[in-house]
Amino acid sequence: MTILNWDHTMISTNNAAIVAEQLQQQGIIFKAGGVHEKWGTSNFLGYFGLNYIELITVADEKKASTITRTDGSAVYDAIQDFFAKKQRLNTIALRSSEIESTHSYLKKVGFPVSEIEEGKRVTPEGEVIKWKIFFINDVIETDFPYPFFIQWSGSDEQREKNLRENQVIIEQPAGKLLVKKAIFEIDDFAKIIPIWEKLLEQTATKKDENYEFTINDRKLVFVKGKNNHLRELSFAGANSELKGKQIKIDDIIFNF
């Protein structure tokens, strides 16, 4: 049986290093991840267990300017945000235990999926990180990206062990932080919720005026609004200094 997990959240930045420094001032550590030579992008990564946040930016403007949506829709959107000088939450990546099966299912039910590709990036220490990935070459609504799908080599348990041993996964100074909720703002529940039900192969739960999906112990929450975009992330485990507060960097919103 294929298992989907919320793997990470991609955030568009003008300068990932500067955003990482701003978050570090709040006790949230991000480290340089590496360069995606294929796309002309680079990133900083902040880990909260296996679930992490990717601050993505453009490293090579000439290369990035050649990227089209079919080269990787979520990355294309991040590049467009960079050139438009937007800093905001972009989309989420869903980790599949059997990416070929996930790809086959989504193609069968009519999503315009890209081919599965093997991706890689080189860390500052020279380590090559590899994965399998595919995107959906469309948007759900104007400016509302689809999630994308990824599978890392090895088991989740071994990968987490390696990341902890290499001090990639650390206890954040701001507390034992875990990303628990993604909040999407949408204007048409009747149109968009059924799309996500197909993507996740589960029925949404209506709670008050909102809809939500549960992925293990995390929630994807859809609220009414005009933005048609991923709006904010909510964390658990913040220490007393950060608990109850909000960090806002342009349109990047974290709740604690």
Residue pairs with C-beta under 8 A, 6 or more apart in sequence:
2 96
2 97
2 98
2 101
2 102
2 105
3 96
3 97
4 94
4 95
4 96
4 97
4 102
4 200
4 201
4 215
5 50
5 51
5 94
5 95
5 156
5 215
5 216
6 51
6 92
6 93
6 94
6 95
6 179
6 182
6 215
6 216
6 218
6 220
7 50
7 51
7 52
7 92
7 93
7 94
7 95
7 150
8 51
8 52
8 53
8 54
8 92
8 93
9 52
9 53
9 54
9 89
9 90
9 91
9 92
9 93
9 179
9 182
9 230
9 233
10 54
10 56
10 74
10 78
10 89
10 90
10 91
10 92
10 93
11 19
11 53
11 54
11 55
11 56
11 87
11 88
11 89
11 90
11 252
12 56
12 57
12 77
12 78
12 81
12 82
12 86
12 87
12 88
12 89
12 90
13 19
13 55
13 56
13 57
13 82
13 87
13 252
14 57
14 82
14 85
14 87
15 57
16 30
16 42
16 43
16 44
16 55
16 56
16 57
17 32
17 44
19 30
19 44
19 55
19 87
19 249
19 252
20 30
20 31
20 44
20 46
20 55
22 249
23 29
23 30
23 46
23 247
23 249
24 30
26 174
26 242
26 247
27 172
27 173
27 174
27 175
27 239
27 241
27 242
28 46
28 172
28 173
28 174
28 177
28 247
29 46
29 170
29 172
29 173
30 44
30 45
30 46
30 53
30 55
31 44
31 45
31 46
31 168
32 42
32 43
32 44
32 45
32 123
32 124
33 42
33 43
33 44
33 45
33 54
33 121
33 123
34 42
34 43
34 121
34 122
34 123
34 124
34 129
35 41
35 42
35 59
35 121
35 122
36 42
36 43
36 75
36 119
36 121
37 63
37 122
38 71
38 72
38 119
39 63
39 64
39 67
39 71
39 72
39 75
39 79
40 58
40 59
40 60
40 61
40 62
40 63
40 64
40 65
40 66
40 67
40 79
41 56
41 57
41 58
41 59
41 60
41 64
41 75
41 78
41 79
42 56
42 57
42 58
42 59
43 54
43 55
43 56
43 57
43 121
44 54
44 55
45 52
45 53
45 54
45 55
45 168
46 52
46 53
46 55
46 172
47 163
47 168
47 169
47 170
48 172
48 177
48 178
48 179
48 235
49 160
49 169
49 178
50 156
50 159
50 160
50 163
50 169
51 178
51 179
51 218
53 179
53 233
56 75
56 78
56 90
57 78
57 82
58 64
58 79
58 82
58 83
64 79
64 82
65 79
65 83
67 75
67 76
67 79
68 76
69 76
69 137
69 138
70 114
70 137
72 114
72 133
72 135
72 148
73 114
73 135
73 136
73 137
73 138
73 139
73 145
73 146
73 148
74 90
74 91
74 93
74 135
74 145
74 146
74 147
74 148
77 90
77 91
77 145
78 90
81 87
81 88
81 90
86 250
86 251
87 249
87 250
87 251
87 252
88 229
88 250
88 251
88 252
89 229
89 230
89 231
89 232
89 233
89 251
89 252
89 253
90 145
90 230
91 145
91 146
91 147
91 148
91 230
92 147
92 182
92 220
92 230
93 147
93 148
93 149
93 150
94 147
94 148
94 149
94 150
94 199
94 200
94 215
95 149
95 150
95 151
95 152
95 156
96 102
96 149
96 150
96 151
97 151
98 151
99 116
99 132
99 133
99 134
99 149
99 150
99 151
100 116
102 149
103 113
103 116
103 134
103 149
105 201
106 113
106 136
106 149
106 199
107 113
109 198
111 136
111 138
111 146
111 198
111 199
112 136
112 137
112 138
113 134
113 135
113 136
113 137
114 134
114 135
114 136
114 137
115 134
116 132
116 133
116 134
117 132
117 133
117 134
118 130
118 131
118 132
118 133
119 130
119 131
119 132
119 133
120 128
120 129
120 130
120 131
121 128
121 129
122 128
122 129
123 129
130 153
131 150
131 151
131 152
131 153
132 150
132 151
133 148
133 149
133 150
133 151
134 148
134 149
135 146
135 148
135 149
136 146
136 147
136 148
138 146
139 145
139 146
140 146
140 192
140 195
140 228
141 186
141 187
141 188
141 191
141 192
141 228
142 228
143 228
143 229
144 186
144 192
144 228
144 229
145 229
145 230
146 199
147 199
152 159
154 162
160 169
163 169
174 238
174 239
174 241
174 242
174 256
175 237
175 238
175 239
175 242
175 243
176 237
177 235
177 236
177 237
177 238
177 256
178 235
178 236
178 237
179 218
179 233
179 234
179 235
180 217
180 218
180 219
180 234
180 235
180 236
181 218
181 219
181 220
181 221
181 233
181 234
182 218
182 219
182 220
182 221
182 230
182 232
182 233
182 234
183 221
183 222
183 223
183 230
183 231
183 232
183 233
183 234
184 220
184 221
184 222
184 223
184 229
184 230
184 231
185 222
185 223
185 224
185 225
185 226
185 227
185 228
185 229
185 231
186 192
186 222
186 223
186 224
186 225
186 227
186 228
187 224
187 225
187 226
187 228
189 211
189 222
189 224
192 222
192 228
193 204
193 211
193 222
196 204
196 213
196 220
196 222
197 203
197 204
200 213
200 215
200 220
202 213
202 214
204 211
204 212
204 213
204 222
205 211
205 212
205 213
205 214
209 223
209 224
210 221
210 222
210 223
210 224
211 221
211 222
212 219
212 220
212 221
212 222
213 219
213 220
223 231
225 231
231 253
232 253
232 254
232 255
233 253
233 254
233 255
234 254
234 255
234 256
235 254
235 255
235 256
238 244
238 245
238 256
242 256
243 256
244 256
245 256
246 253
246 254
246 255
246 256
247 253
247 254
247 256
248 254
